[in-house]
Amino acid sequence: MYAVLGTIEFDLITYFDGLETQFASDYAEHALIGRKPRLQFVGDKLDEVRIDLIFHVSYCDPEAELIRLRSALTSHDVLALVLGNGDYKGRFVMTDLSAVSKHTDKSGNLLAVEAKMSLREFTGDPAEPNPLAIRPAGSALPLPVRQTLVSDSSTASVGGLAKAVSGAKSTLATAAKTISAVQGLKALASADPLTALGRLPGVMASVDKALPGLGASADAMQGFGLSLKTAADAGKIARGISSVRTELSGMSGLANGANAGNLFSKLSSIETLAERASSEIGNVQKPLARLAAQAATRQA
């Protein structure tokens, strides 16, 4: 799992170990004479998020990572939390950070550390207007005009970026499902070739249906490759989506002429394309999460 908290990036491959979210509502209790008290809904409580982290010298500098988290705690900054799939979880402040040393060298340098971090939802200061990211639904507020290298203002807007990120998430999720179907078909062919052969046309049809969306998403992201703030990540995403489309588009050709005798061989070739496409999908998750964070916090 991958996530962005402000400018701090967490990656499951390195040290992002667990995430727990707590939601709650608040009720006032009114005492009644001779009867059980009544409850009255007051409002929703602030969301709370707890994150377990593991730092190990084999893939990071535990001391440096703790310093980064400590700085985020002491700065009292409001941080946007965005998961790797682009889901914006809200704006939070860090309220608690603890660390337990698990392993050190003979000089006392940290080699392995377990840490726990608590976040609490931030809904804004009542004395100040709500930030753009948390304005009530339906409220009208014109976005400021930002100067970018993109000539089309609707494309360069925050709303345009959010739409492009959402489209990329959707098309990549569809592509991932088709890849899973292809890989499942390969496994089925080992046990029941005739059934797998009968399902092949349907799976290839789903692959072909995913291609137009991938092309549109790549074009949308390419447009943001001209903006100074989004150029690097948008360019990576556009190239990654294009690569996924290229790999998927080659599957139908390999499937042509499939029969019971050559099915397993053809599916093996198709699976190779599927694995490359799956790798490309994984490669765009980090830049996609960063763009999602920019769109959610109106920083595009």
C-alpha positions in Angstrom: 0.0 0.0 0.0 1.2 3.5 -0.8 0.1 6.8 0.6 1.0 10.5 0.8 0.7 12.5 4.0 1.5 16.1 3.1 4.9 15.7 1.4 5.8 12.5 3.3 5.5 9.4 1.1 4.8 5.9 2.6 5.4 2.7 0.7 4.4 -0.8 1.7 7.5 -2.2 0.1 9.7 -0.1 2.4 7.9 0.5 5.7 4.1 1.3 5.5 2.7 -1.5 7.6 -0.9 -0.8 8.6 -3.6 1.7 8.6 -6.6 1.8 10.9 -9.4 4.4 10.6 -12.0 5.2 13.2 -15.3 6.9 12.6 -17.8 8.0 15.4 -20.8 10.0 16.1 -21.5 12.1 19.2 -24.8 11.9 21.2 -25.9 14.0 24.2 -27.6 12.1 27.0 -30.7 13.8 28.6 -31.7 12.4 32.0 -35.5 11.7 32.5 -37.1 11.3 35.9 -38.2 7.6 36.4 -37.3 6.7 32.9 -34.2 5.8 30.9 -32.4 8.8 29.5 -32.8 9.9 25.9 -30.1 10.4 23.4 -29.9 13.3 21.0 -27.5 13.4 18.0 -25.1 16.2 18.3 -22.8 15.6 15.3 -20.1 13.5 13.8 -16.8 13.2 15.7 -13.5 13.9 14.0 -12.1 10.9 12.1 -9.0 9.4 13.5 -6.3 7.4 11.6 -3.6 5.3 13.2 -0.7 4.1 11.1 1.9 1.5 12.1 5.3 1.9 10.6 8.4 -0.3 10.4 11.8 1.2 9.6 14.7 -1.0 8.8 18.2 -0.1 7.7 18.0 -2.6 4.8 15.7 -0.2 2.9 15.8 3.2 4.6 17.6 5.3 7.2 15.5 4.7 10.4 16.9 7.7 12.2 16.2 10.0 9.2 12.6 8.7 8.8 11.9 9.4 12.5 13.2 12.9 12.1 10.9 13.5 9.2 7.9 12.3 11.2 9.0 14.3 14.3 9.2 17.4 12.2 5.7 16.9 10.9 4.5 16.5 14.5 6.2 19.6 15.9 5.3 21.8 12.9 1.6 21.4 13.7 0.8 21.5 10.0 -2.4 20.4 8.5 -1.6 17.5 6.1 -3.6 15.9 3.3 -3.8 12.1 3.4 -4.1 10.5 0.0 -3.9 6.7 -0.6 -2.0 5.2 -3.5 -5.3 4.6 -5.4 -5.9 8.3 -5.4 -8.5 8.3 -2.7 -8.4 11.6 -0.8 -9.1 10.7 2.9 -9.1 14.3 4.2 -6.9 16.8 6.0 -5.3 15.7 9.3 -3.0 16.9 12.0 -0.5 14.5 13.7 -1.4 14.2 17.3 0.8 11.3 18.5 4.0 9.6 17.5 5.8 6.8 19.3 8.8 4.7 18.4 10.3 1.6 19.9 13.9 0.6 19.0 14.1 -3.1 18.0 17.7 -3.4 16.9 20.9 -1.2 17.1 24.5 -1.7 16.2 27.3 -1.7 18.8 27.6 2.0 18.5 23.9 2.6 19.3 22.8 3.5 15.7 19.3 2.5 15.0 18.9 -0.5 12.7 15.3 -1.4 13.1 12.4 0.7 14.6 8.7 0.2 15.0 6.6 3.4 15.1 3.0 4.3 15.6 1.5 7.5 14.4 -2.0 9.0 15.1 -3.8 11.5 12.9 -6.9 13.5 13.7 -9.2 15.1 11.2 -8.9 18.9 10.8 -12.0 20.7 9.7 -10.7 24.2 9.8 -10.5 27.2 12.1 -14.0 28.7 12.8 -12.4 32.1 12.8 -11.2 31.7 9.3 -12.9 30.7 6.0 -12.8 27.0 5.2 -9.9 25.9 3.0 -11.0 25.0 -0.6 -10.5 21.3 0.1 -13.2 21.2 2.8 -15.9 23.6 1.7 -19.4 22.3 2.2 -20.9 20.4 -0.8 -22.8 22.7 -3.2 -21.1 25.9 -2.0 -19.9 28.2 -4.8 -16.5 29.6 -4.8 -14.6 30.7 -7.9 -11.1 29.2 -8.2 -8.3 31.6 -8.6 -6.7 31.8 -12.0 -3.3 30.2 -12.1 -0.7 30.9 -14.7 0.6 27.6 -16.3 2.0 26.6 -19.6 -1.3 25.0 -20.6 -3.3 27.3 -22.8 -6.7 25.6 -22.2 -7.8 27.0 -18.7 -10.4 24.3 -18.3 -7.9 21.6 -18.7 -5.3 23.2 -16.5 -7.8 23.8 -13.6 -7.9 21.9 -10.4 -11.2 20.5 -11.4 -9.7 19.3 -14.7 -6.8 17.6 -12.8 -9.3 15.9 -10.4 -11.3 14.6 -13.4 -8.1 13.4 -15.2 -6.9 11.6 -12.0 -10.4 10.0 -11.5 -10.4 8.9 -15.1 -7.0 7.4 -14.8 -7.9 5.5 -11.7 -11.1 4.1 -13.3 -9.4 3.0 -16.5 -6.5 1.4 -14.7 -8.8 -0.4 -12.4 -10.6 -1.8 -15.5 -7.3 -2.8 -17.1 -6.3 -4.5 -13.9 -9.5 -6.6 -13.9 -9.0 -7.7 -17.5 -5.4 -8.6 -16.6 -6.7 -10.7 -13.7 -9.2 -12.4 -16.1 -6.4 -13.2 -18.5 -4.3 -14.7 -15.8 -7.2 -16.7 -14.5 -7.8 -18.0 -18.0 -4.3 -19.3 -18.2 -4.7 -21.2 -14.9 -8.0 -22.6 -16.1 -6.4 -23.8 -19.3 -4.1 -26.1 -17.3 -7.0 -28.0 -15.8 -9.8 -27.6 -18.4 -8.6 -26.4 -21.9 -12.0 -26.7 -23.6 -13.7 -24.5 -21.0 -10.8 -22.0 -21.2 -11.1 -22.0 -25.0 -14.8 -21.2 -24.8 -14.2 -18.2 -22.4 -11.3 -16.8 -24.5 -13.4 -14.6 -26.9 -15.2 -13.0 -24.0 -12.0 -12.2 -22.1 -10.5 -10.7 -25.3 -13.6 -8.6 -25.8 -13.2 -7.2 -22.3 -9.6 -6.4 -23.1 -10.6 -4.6 -26.3 -13.2 -2.6 -24.5 -10.6 -1.3 -22.1 -8.5 0.2 -24.8 -10.5 3.4 -25.7 -10.6 4.5 -22.0 -6.9 4.0 -21.6 -6.2 6.1 -24.7 -8.5 8.9 -23.5 -6.9 8.8 -20.0 -3.4 9.0 -21.5 -4.3 12.0 -23.6 -5.9 13.7 -20.6 -2.8 13.2 -18.5 -0.6 14.3 -21.4 -2.3 17.7 -21.3 -1.1 18.2 -17.8 2.4 17.4 -18.8 2.7 21.1 -19.9 1.9 22.5 -16.5 5.0 23.3 -14.4 3.5 21.8 -11.2 2.2 18.6 -12.7 4.6 18.0 -15.6 6.8 15.2 -14.1 4.1 13.1 -12.6 1.5 13.6 -15.4 4.2 12.7 -18.0 5.0 9.5 -16.1 1.3 8.6 -15.8 0.6 9.3 -19.5 3.5 7.2 -20.6 2.6 4.4 -18.2 -1.1 4.3 -19.3 0.1 4.3 -22.9 2.3 1.3 -22.2 -0.6 -0.5 -20.6 -2.7 0.1 -23.6 0.1 -1.1 -25.9 0.5 -4.4 -24.0 -3.3 -5.0 -23.9 -3.8 -4.2 -27.6 -1.4 -7.0 -28.5 -3.4 -9.7 -26.8 -6.1 -10.1 -29.4 -3.7 -10.7 -32.1 -2.0 -13.4 -30.1 -5.4 -15.0 -29.4 -6.3 -15.3 -33.1 -6.4 -18.9 -34.3 -6.5 -20.4 -30.8 -7.5 -24.0 -30.5 -7.3 -26.8 -28.0 -3.9 -27.8 -29.3 -2.2 -24.4 -29.1 -4.3 -22.7 -26.4 -1.8 -23.0 -23.6 1.1 -21.7 -25.7 -1.0 -18.7 -26.8 -2.1 -17.9 -23.3 1.4 -18.1 -22.1 2.4 -15.4 -24.6 -0.7 -13.3 -23.7 0.2 -13.7 -20.0 3.6 -12.2 -20.7 1.9 -9.0 -22.0 -0.4 -9.1 -19.0 2.5 -9.2 -16.6 4.2 -6.2 -18.3 0.9 -4.3 -18.2 0.5 -5.1 -14.5 4.0 -3.8 -13.8 3.2 -0.5 -15.6 0.1 -0.1 -13.5 2.1 -0.5 -10.4 4.7 2.0 -11.6 2.1 4.8 -12.0 0.6 4.5 -8.5 3.0 6.8 -6.8 2.8 9.7 -9.3 -1.0 9.2 -9.5 -1.3 9.5 -5.7 0.8 12.7 -5.8 -1.5 14.3 -8.4 -4.5 13.2 -6.5 -3.1 15.0 -3.4 -2.5 18.1 -5.5 -6.1 18.0 -6.8 -7.6 17.3 -3.4 -5.7 20.2 -1.7 -6.1 22.6 -4.7 -2.4 22.9 -5.3 -2.4 22.1 -9.1 
